[in-house]
Amino acid sequence: MRIVILCLLGLAAVVFLYYIRSLLIPFGIAVLMAYIIYPLIRSLEAREIKRSWAIFTVYAAGLLFISILMVLFVPALLDEAKTFGKILPVYVDTWGDLQEYADQLLMRTNLPPEALQVWKETAAGIRRGALESLRGFARTLVGSISLLPSFFLAPFLAYYMIKDFDHIKKTVLSFLPPEHRNDLLFLMREGDLIFSRFLRGRLLVSMIVGLLTGAGAAFAGMPFAILIGLVTAIADLIPFFGPVLAAIPVVGFALAISRWKGLAMLVIFLLVQQLEASFLTPRLLGERVGLHPLAIVLVLFVGGYLAGPLGLIFAVPAAGLLRVLVHYLWEKIVNFEK
């Protein structure tokens, strides 16, 4: 009866949180922010710095870092975005010219009309998909403006979450029977290992990949090098498919300028991805979450279908945590009964 009551209460809480989900955005951002910077707070506390001062120190360092980025990169990024918006129709026309040229070449090959029709529909679909992706990206940027109040409120919420973390932890544990508290602590530690690897480590790897790609684009003489680095860093947050999603539009954009620039950007992407796979990922991410690559692909499809871009980013760590939870329940229930 107690289990049934707890399940019903949990279901009611989930339904209630779903209906007020828009109000929970600042709390979600605060939890993510607190989780990312908490190890820094702990390292400062190990040097006998009080937690409040440690939080203020990390906040000050983060504010200084953001200010430097704002001064050095944001103005140039805005200029690049404006220029890109102005010349985008030119590159759309260039794609149309390339498609017409490819159509003429295919007409000379005496292909069946059905094959030519398939090619035309495929090329038109790629063009529509690229334009829709750009429109979706622009809508996402505009929609993110509505989240600014949440981003301003999140640091204050994160401060109290970190400051009173020990008290919050004891309060949560007090609701559980004593014999189950160690189980919750075990699951929390396992979840921390998984999420820290795919949040803190993934963010750092993506930042490095974006910086290297942007620097390579600038060295190759590509316009919009900062924008290319930003797009690559964001796309790299998605396992497996992220680098491909970034490389296709960037290399296609470079090919529209010249063949040599397209080849140069392709080489840059390949070199950066080799560096990420052989050095950055093993050093900064460590072991995987224990999922087979096919399972990861399936999880990414499900996460993208259910939650869009955020689902693609958080699907793998969520699946890793679910695997740990299922394995734990299996050991506790099934093996215990045996």
PyMOL commands that set and color helices and strands:
alter all, ss='L'
color gray80, all
select helices_A, chain A and resi 2-19+21-45+51-72+74-108+113-163+165-174+178-219+225-235+242-257+259-284+293-337
alter helices_A, ss='H'
color red, helices_A
deselect
rebuild
show_as cartoon
